[in-house]
Amino acid sequence: METDKIYLGDANKLIKDIQDKSIDLIVTDPPYEIYGLHAAGICKDRHYLKQLQDGKLGSSFDMSILNEFVRVMKKINLYIWCNKEQIYDYLTFFVKERGCNFETIIWAKDNPPPFLNGHYLKDKEYCLYFWEQGVKVHPRFSTGKTVYVTPLNMEDKKKYAHPTIKPLNIVENMVENSSNEDELVLDPFSGSGTSCVAAKELGRHYIGFEIEPKWWKISVDRLNGATKKEMDAG
């Protein structure tokens, strides 16, 4: 499979074309259930809710792809964004069953949507990092954080339109801390392309998969340096 490219298609199918033990690092943000957002008042903005629905971001993904992740990685070396309901399943798969080390990284939002309605604030997102013995992790003081306190990244949402886009600086730290230059980074659910952009800017090779044509086009244009405004203008 050609590197330095984002492919349009189903990750469950495309990943089978990747050779065994050829990937140095996976950084990914799979779609997962958006639990009770509308009921909790989080999605009072109907346009935002429609974006979630149109992008199929409210549907869960097939956990069996984790076996493919293990197959294609040289050694298990994986960052995966998730919600709290998935944490147990991921810990069971990677730690209990495969003996990996793990760390929890949190993006704490200092300006979360101010809606409660019987629920705690949706003021944080989780990313689990799993690595097996023999993987070198080399964070520096400035990149070794496990908690990032930042605002919602509205500027990126305006630029690239994706409703669940993650901050580039956080993803860059993950790529820098857990891979070396010229190594290969995979994002099977690339969305607006943040992981691939981080890899490119840090001198890594990358492969991305995105099933939605809208996000695929945005991510490809983004890698070429275009913002949504410029994309819309042709």
Secondary structure by P-SEA (a helix, b strand, c coil): ccccccccccccccccccccccccbbbbbcccccccccccccccaaaaaaaaaaacccccccccaaaaaaaacccccbbbbbcccaaaaaaaacccccbbbbbbbbbccccccccccccccccbbbbbbbbcccbbbbbcccccccbbbbccaaaaaaaccccccccaaaaaaaaaacccccbbbbbccccccaaaaaaaaacccbbbbbccaaaaaaaaaaaacccaaaaaac
